[in-house]
Structures are given as C-alpha cells and as structure tokens.
Amino acid sequence: MKKLFIPFIAAAVFIVAVGILLQKTSVLNPTQPKESSQAVPAVTINGNIILVEVAKNSQERAKGLSGRASLDAGSGMLFIFEGKSETTTFWMKGMSIPLDIIWIQDAKIIRIDKNVPIPAPETPDNKLKTYSAGVAVDYVLEVNAGFSDSNSIKIGDSVSISGI
C-alpha cells in the first residue's frame, strides 16, 4: 500500500507544480488584450446613453455623416466646437438619412432641429437649406430622425458627455 501511495503523491505534486508553472508563463491562460483605459465616447440625455463617433477637427466636421447609408439606433455623431466663438451652420449635403440635430451649450440643449430631411437628389449647394442655433455652441449631436421625440428629449434638458 505504501508503495502505491508514494508514486500517487509524487504524481499529484508534479501535476500541481506544472499547473503553477504554466499559469505563471501564461501558456494555459494567454494574455487577453488589454482594454483601452479610454471610455467609449457617449452622450447621456434623460438617461438615454447615445454612443457617438466624435468629429473633433475641421475635416471630420466637414464630412460628418455624409455618404452614410444608415446610422445605428441609439448612436450618433458628436461635433465638438468648444471654445469657438462663431455661430456654426450645418447642411445636409451628401446625406441619405434624415436626422435630428441637437444643439448643446453649457451642458444644456438650446435647440433641436427635428426630422431634418435629406435633400432632393442633385440639389445645388446654393439651394441646400442650412441649420443653425443662431449662437455659438459647444457641441452638436446628430441622431436618427425621430430620436428626440421618441426619447422625450427637449430644449433645456441637461447633457452629459463622456469618453472624449
């Protein structure tokens, strides 16, 4: 009996030692890609979390959502104008999806252009309708048309922006 017990203990010790060694060398537990310490950009209004793409520079702001065939539900594009003193104007050139345009100043919604339609095909640039808050803003948020109404978003609502 003693002769069977010693090899059994030796085998158990060997298995435990190999397990510890493999765990430390990450052979059995490969390193997972580290998650970015930066949060996903999001805008929160009335408890609605809207995941956003961020247009930070003039090239990104000029392109915006032009050329997109669709915009995922609950998502949008956030345009950053913080620190700019001029009034910002938007148009729907190259757009194929109608939008709600939400104008944000000092963490509050100051204007909403709802259900902004796509322009008729081949509308000349000088005939495209423009949209503006009439004052300088910190941010503009574009979301799918109807999003504001379906989520009870209105002028005066507080806005929280994270991950930018």
Phi, psi and omega in degrees: 000319180295327180293327178282328184290318182296312177297326178296314178297316180298318179295318180296316178298318179298314181297316179297316181297316178297319178300315179296316180298315180294323179295318180291329180268003175064023177289315179275340183235074184301149181295127176282148176299136181288137178287144178298138178286348180271131181288160175290131179299132182210152174240133179243125177225124179052038180080355177275119178265120182248113176286132187233149162271146184248128174258101187265325185249174186296325179294315179294322179292322181294321180284315180052227180264010180304139177084354179281139177277335182201170176224125182303144176301139178075015178233173180190190175234132179253125178257128183260125178232010184311132179086354179271143184256355181267155176288137181261139179238137178243156171218174186254026181303130177073010182273143176234010176226134177289152187226162159256133178249119184249122184260128188236129176223132179052045176062025177226148174282126180251346179197150173224122170264110186265144174051048178292120186281160173285149180287156175297146179305142176063025174291127179296150182307320183288354178253356180287136177290142177248156183230137181207153175278346181085352177219165176294141179234162176275323184214155169230132180245124175255129178226169178303144177304137180092346182299317181300311181294316184291343179245016177054039178272132184217167177301137181097345179295146176282147182233133175243132181240131181224158174078013179253000000 
